[in-house]
Amino acid sequence: MSLIRWQRRPGMLARPMMRAHDLFDELDRLFTTSVTESEEADYGPAVDVYQTDDEVVVKAQLPGVKKEDLNVNIQDNTLTIRAETTREEEVEEEGYFRRELRYGTWARRLPLPAPVDEEQVTAKLGDGVLEVRAKKTEEVEEVGKKIEVQ
């Protein structure tokens, strides 16, 4: 008979709850992703959206995305981030252990939490993070505007 050290498992109930939380996060990403063209993938970047007293801020993780491959638009108080990532090298051998890097065109639409002035929106891309800042407004104009990424 061998002895096995008994260890208390403090997170026994927390572990399934964490998995459920992760699942709901992934489902949220899938259903808030806008796929408008058949070749676009059904995924998008992780984002933070928050507001201050006078602006709405959106931060999106975009590792490996070049400014030239990024398209940011705002219309009807909805921010659309669209980009294309391409594979730099093609490995023809099989035997991958894990393959999670995604390539292709994707789009993410984010309804903003407050009305914003479409003429006062800025976007900066640095260190793989896109930061979009939009000034809040009382009146909503539904014109639409492409935002130049700096």
C-alpha positions in Angstrom: 0.0 0.0 0.0 1.4 3.4 -0.9 0.7 6.6 0.9 -0.6 9.6 -1.0 -0.3 13.0 0.6 -3.8 14.5 1.1 -4.0 18.1 -0.1 -7.0 20.4 0.5 -8.4 21.7 -2.7 -9.5 25.2 -1.9 -10.6 26.1 -5.4 -12.7 23.1 -6.1 -15.9 25.1 -6.7 -14.0 28.1 -8.1 -12.4 26.2 -10.9 -15.7 25.4 -12.8 -16.9 28.9 -12.2 -13.7 30.3 -13.7 -14.1 28.0 -16.7 -17.7 29.2 -17.1 -16.6 32.8 -16.9 -14.0 32.2 -19.6 -16.6 30.5 -21.8 -19.0 33.5 -21.5 -16.2 35.9 -22.3 -15.4 33.9 -25.5 -19.1 33.8 -26.4 -19.4 37.5 -25.9 -16.4 38.0 -28.2 -18.0 35.8 -30.9 -21.4 37.5 -30.8 -20.1 41.1 -30.7 -17.7 40.5 -33.6 -19.1 41.8 -36.9 -18.4 39.6 -39.8 -19.5 41.5 -43.0 -17.5 39.6 -45.6 -17.3 35.9 -46.2 -13.5 35.7 -45.9 -13.5 37.5 -42.6 -12.8 35.4 -39.5 -15.1 35.1 -36.5 -12.7 36.6 -34.0 -11.4 40.0 -32.9 -9.1 41.6 -30.4 -9.6 41.8 -26.7 -10.8 45.3 -25.8 -11.3 47.6 -22.8 -14.0 50.2 -23.1 -14.4 52.9 -20.5 -15.5 56.5 -20.1 -14.3 59.5 -18.3 -16.2 62.7 -17.6 -15.6 64.0 -21.1 -14.6 61.1 -23.4 -15.0 57.5 -24.2 -11.8 55.4 -24.5 -11.4 52.1 -26.3 -8.2 50.1 -26.0 -7.7 47.0 -28.2 -4.8 44.5 -28.2 -3.5 44.2 -31.7 -0.1 42.4 -31.5 1.5 42.1 -34.9 -0.9 44.4 -36.7 0.6 47.2 -38.7 -0.9 50.6 -38.9 -1.3 50.3 -42.7 -3.4 47.1 -42.2 -5.8 48.7 -39.7 -9.1 50.4 -40.5 -10.9 52.3 -37.8 -14.4 53.8 -38.4 -17.1 55.3 -36.3 -20.8 55.6 -37.3 -24.1 55.6 -35.5 -22.1 55.7 -32.2 -20.5 52.4 -33.0 -16.8 51.9 -33.4 -15.6 49.4 -36.0 -12.0 48.1 -35.9 -11.0 46.0 -38.9 -7.6 44.6 -39.7 -5.8 41.9 -41.7 -2.9 39.9 -40.3 -0.8 37.8 -42.7 1.4 34.8 -42.1 5.0 35.8 -42.7 6.3 32.3 -43.2 4.6 29.1 -44.4 5.7 25.9 -42.7 4.9 23.0 -45.0 5.9 20.2 -42.6 3.3 18.7 -40.4 3.7 17.9 -36.8 2.4 21.0 -35.1 1.9 20.4 -31.4 -0.3 23.5 -31.1 -1.4 26.1 -33.7 -3.2 29.1 -32.2 -2.0 32.0 -34.2 -4.8 33.3 -36.4 -4.4 35.0 -39.7 -6.8 36.7 -42.0 -9.2 39.6 -42.0 -11.4 40.3 -38.9 -13.7 43.0 -37.7 -15.0 44.0 -34.3 -17.9 46.4 -33.8 -18.3 48.1 -30.4 -21.3 50.1 -29.5 -20.1 53.0 -27.4 -21.6 53.7 -23.9 -22.2 57.4 -24.6 -22.9 59.6 -27.6 -19.6 61.0 -29.0 -18.6 63.7 -31.5 -17.5 61.8 -34.6 -15.3 64.8 -35.6 -13.3 64.6 -32.3 -12.0 61.1 -32.4 -8.3 60.1 -32.3 -6.6 56.8 -32.6 -3.0 55.8 -31.8 -1.3 52.4 -32.3 1.7 51.7 -30.1 3.3 48.6 -28.6 0.6 46.4 -30.0 -2.3 48.4 -28.4 -4.7 50.6 -30.3 -6.1 53.5 -28.2 -9.2 55.3 -29.5 -10.4 58.4 -27.7 -13.7 60.1 -28.6 -15.1 63.3 -27.0 -18.6 62.9 -25.6 -21.4 65.1 -26.9 -25.0 65.7 -26.1 -26.3 65.5 -29.7 -25.6 62.6 -32.0 -24.9 63.1 -35.7 -25.2 59.9 -37.8 -22.7 60.8 -40.5 -19.9 58.4 -40.1 -16.1 59.0 -40.3 -12.9 57.1 -41.0 -10.4 57.7 -38.2 -6.7 58.1 -39.2 -4.5 55.9 -37.0 -1.3 57.6 -35.8 
